[in-house]
Amino acid sequence: MGRLTPIVELGVAEALAILTEQLAVSPETLPPLDAIENEDWGRDLLLSKLQEIDDRTLAAAGLSRQDGDFEQASGQSSWTVPRDETGG
């Protein structure tokens, strides 16, 4: 599987398009692009909507919650903790 794009790297227009076109979020539940594209709250809103989507669905759209490989086969989250921080 190719590199997944972390959701935090998405621009407002790109995030809105992915949510409505690929992830089937109703456009009626989101503000129009011209109202949010230059607003921090608009980006935060779209990121919060993406956070509500499960890891497998995000991966199918080519996205991840952060950098790193998605453990699709095992069903594990893409969130990882470096070994040196876990004490192991």
C-alpha atoms as an extended CHARMM CRD file, in Angstrom:
* protein
*
        88  EXT
         1         1  MET       CA              0.0000000000        0.0000000000        0.0000000000  PROA      1               0.0000000000
         2         2  GLY       CA              1.2780000000        3.4710000000       -0.8520000000  PROA      2               0.0000000000
         3         3  ARG       CA              1.8870000000        6.2650000000        1.5820000000  PROA      3               0.0000000000
         4         4  LEU       CA             -1.2550000000        7.4960000000        3.2710000000  PROA      4               0.0000000000
         5         5  THR       CA             -1.7800000000       11.2280000000        3.5820000000  PROA      5               0.0000000000
         6         6  PRO       CA             -2.1540000000       12.4260000000        7.1730000000  PROA      6               0.0000000000
         7         7  ILE       CA             -5.4330000000       14.2930000000        7.5780000000  PROA      7               0.0000000000
         8         8  VAL       CA             -3.6000000000       17.2560000000        9.1300000000  PROA      8               0.0000000000
         9         9  GLU       CA             -1.8420000000       17.8270000000        5.7790000000  PROA      9               0.0000000000
        10        10  LEU       CA             -5.1090000000       18.3810000000        3.9160000000  PROA      10              0.0000000000
        11        11  GLY       CA             -6.1690000000       21.8230000000        2.8230000000  PROA      11              0.0000000000
        12        12  VAL       CA             -9.7000000000       23.0010000000        3.5410000000  PROA      12              0.0000000000
        13        13  ALA       CA            -10.9580000000       22.5310000000       -0.0300000000  PROA      13              0.0000000000
        14        14  GLU       CA             -9.3550000000       19.0940000000       -0.2870000000  PROA      14              0.0000000000
        15        15  ALA       CA            -10.7500000000       17.9410000000        3.0630000000  PROA      15              0.0000000000
        16        16  LEU       CA            -14.2320000000       19.1630000000        2.1580000000  PROA      16              0.0000000000
        17        17  ALA       CA            -14.1200000000       17.3720000000       -1.2020000000  PROA      17              0.0000000000
        18        18  ILE       CA            -12.9290000000       14.1130000000        0.3770000000  PROA      18              0.0000000000
        19        19  LEU       CA            -15.5920000000       14.2490000000        3.0720000000  PROA      19              0.0000000000
        20        20  THR       CA            -18.4390000000       14.8670000000        0.6420000000  PROA      20              0.0000000000
        21        21  GLU       CA            -17.2760000000       12.9880000000       -2.4590000000  PROA      21              0.0000000000
        22        22  GLN       CA            -15.4030000000        9.9780000000       -1.0720000000  PROA      22              0.0000000000
        23        23  LEU       CA            -16.6400000000        9.5510000000        2.4880000000  PROA      23              0.0000000000
        24        24  ALA       CA            -20.3310000000       10.2540000000        1.8550000000  PROA      24              0.0000000000
        25        25  VAL       CA            -20.7230000000       13.0390000000        4.4010000000  PROA      25              0.0000000000
        26        26  SER       CA            -23.7820000000       15.0510000000        3.4090000000  PROA      26              0.0000000000
        27        27  PRO       CA            -22.8110000000       18.4940000000        2.0930000000  PROA      27              0.0000000000
        28        28  GLU       CA            -25.8640000000       19.8850000000        3.8890000000  PROA      28              0.0000000000
        29        29  THR       CA            -24.1800000000       19.1110000000        7.2350000000  PROA      29              0.0000000000
        30        30  LEU       CA            -21.1370000000       21.2460000000        6.4020000000  PROA      30              0.0000000000
        31        31  PRO       CA            -20.6960000000       24.9600000000        5.7260000000  PROA      31              0.0000000000
        32        32  PRO       CA            -19.9770000000       25.9730000000        2.1110000000  PROA      32              0.0000000000
        33        33  LEU       CA            -16.3350000000       26.2220000000        1.1060000000  PROA      33              0.0000000000
        34        34  ASP       CA            -16.3880000000       29.9920000000        0.6510000000  PROA      34              0.0000000000
        35        35  ALA       CA            -17.5060000000       30.3910000000        4.2730000000  PROA      35              0.0000000000
        36        36  ILE       CA            -14.7010000000       28.2840000000        5.7730000000  PROA      36              0.0000000000
        37        37  GLU       CA            -11.7120000000       28.2020000000        3.4390000000  PROA      37              0.0000000000
        38        38  ASN       CA             -9.8640000000       31.0720000000        5.1190000000  PROA      38              0.0000000000
        39        39  GLU       CA            -11.0290000000       30.4030000000        8.6580000000  PROA      39              0.0000000000
        40        40  ASP       CA             -9.2220000000       28.3830000000       11.3400000000  PROA      40              0.0000000000
        41        41  TRP       CA            -12.5420000000       27.1810000000       12.7440000000  PROA      41              0.0000000000
        42        42  GLY       CA            -13.4790000000       25.8380000000        9.3150000000  PROA      42              0.0000000000
        43        43  ARG       CA            -10.3520000000       23.7030000000        9.0850000000  PROA      43              0.0000000000
        44        44  ASP       CA            -10.8650000000       22.5370000000       12.6630000000  PROA      44              0.0000000000
        45        45  LEU       CA            -14.4490000000       21.5730000000       11.8770000000  PROA      45              0.0000000000
        46        46  LEU       CA            -13.4040000000       19.4940000000        8.8700000000  PROA      46              0.0000000000
        47        47  LEU       CA            -10.6120000000       17.8110000000       10.8330000000  PROA      47              0.0000000000
        48        48  SER       CA            -13.0690000000       16.9340000000       13.5860000000  PROA      48              0.0000000000
        49        49  LYS       CA            -15.3710000000       15.3440000000       10.9880000000  PROA      49              0.0000000000
        50        50  LEU       CA            -12.4360000000       13.3150000000        9.6460000000  PROA      50              0.0000000000
        51        51  GLN       CA            -11.5410000000       12.2360000000       13.2030000000  PROA      51              0.0000000000
        52        52  GLU       CA            -15.0260000000       10.7080000000       13.5130000000  PROA      52              0.0000000000
        53        53  ILE       CA            -14.3060000000        8.3050000000       10.6490000000  PROA      53              0.0000000000
        54        54  ASP       CA            -12.7660000000        4.9150000000       11.4190000000  PROA      54              0.0000000000
        55        55  ASP       CA             -9.1910000000        4.0950000000       10.3850000000  PROA      55              0.0000000000
        56        56  ARG       CA            -10.1430000000        1.5420000000        7.7070000000  PROA      56              0.0000000000
        57        57  THR       CA            -12.4420000000        3.9930000000        5.9420000000  PROA      57              0.0000000000
        58        58  LEU       CA             -9.7990000000        6.7120000000        6.0920000000  PROA      58              0.0000000000
        59        59  ALA       CA             -7.2050000000        4.3070000000        4.6790000000  PROA      59              0.0000000000
        60        60  ALA       CA             -9.5410000000        3.3380000000        1.8330000000  PROA      60              0.0000000000
        61        61  ALA       CA             -9.6270000000        7.0470000000        0.9420000000  PROA      61              0.0000000000
        62        62  GLY       CA             -5.8040000000        7.2170000000        1.1260000000  PROA      62              0.0000000000
        63        63  LEU       CA             -5.7510000000        8.9830000000        4.5000000000  PROA      63              0.0000000000
        64        64  SER       CA             -4.3720000000        8.3530000000        7.9710000000  PROA      64              0.0000000000
        65        65  ARG       CA             -4.5570000000       10.1270000000       11.2920000000  PROA      65              0.0000000000
        66        66  GLN       CA             -0.7940000000       10.6850000000       11.2810000000  PROA      66              0.0000000000
        67        67  ASP       CA              2.3590000000        9.7290000000        9.3960000000  PROA      67              0.0000000000
        68        68  GLY       CA              3.1490000000        6.0510000000        9.3520000000  PROA      68              0.0000000000
        69        69  ASP       CA              1.7900000000        2.8810000000        7.9180000000  PROA      69              0.0000000000
        70        70  PHE       CA             -1.7590000000        1.7870000000        8.5790000000  PROA      70              0.0000000000
        71        71  GLU       CA             -1.9860000000       -1.7250000000       10.0070000000  PROA      71              0.0000000000
        72        72  GLN       CA             -4.7980000000       -2.7440000000        7.6690000000  PROA      72              0.0000000000
        73        73  ALA       CA             -4.3450000000       -6.4990000000        7.9540000000  PROA      73              0.0000000000
        74        74  SER       CA             -4.3930000000       -6.5600000000       11.7330000000  PROA      74              0.0000000000
        75        75  GLY       CA             -7.0820000000       -3.9270000000       12.1700000000  PROA      75              0.0000000000
        76        76  GLN       CA             -4.8690000000       -1.8990000000       14.5150000000  PROA      76              0.0000000000
        77        77  SER       CA             -5.1010000000        1.8440000000       14.6890000000  PROA      77              0.0000000000
        78        78  SER       CA             -2.6250000000        3.9770000000       12.7730000000  PROA      78              0.0000000000
        79        79  TRP       CA             -1.7600000000        5.7010000000       16.0630000000  PROA      79              0.0000000000
        80        80  THR       CA              1.5910000000        4.4330000000       17.2660000000  PROA      80              0.0000000000
        81        81  VAL       CA              3.7480000000        5.1320000000       20.2820000000  PROA      81              0.0000000000
        82        82  PRO       CA              7.5180000000        5.0410000000       19.8090000000  PROA      82              0.0000000000
        83        83  ARG       CA              9.1130000000        2.1660000000       21.6980000000  PROA      83              0.0000000000
        84        84  ASP       CA             11.3410000000        4.4140000000       23.8190000000  PROA      84              0.0000000000
        85        85  GLU       CA              8.2380000000        6.1020000000       25.2940000000  PROA      85              0.0000000000
        86        86  THR       CA              6.5650000000        2.8430000000       26.2800000000  PROA      86              0.0000000000
        87        87  GLY       CA              9.4280000000        1.5250000000       28.3640000000  PROA      87              0.0000000000
        88        88  GLY       CA              9.8240000000       -1.4540000000       26.0610000000  PROA      88              0.0000000000
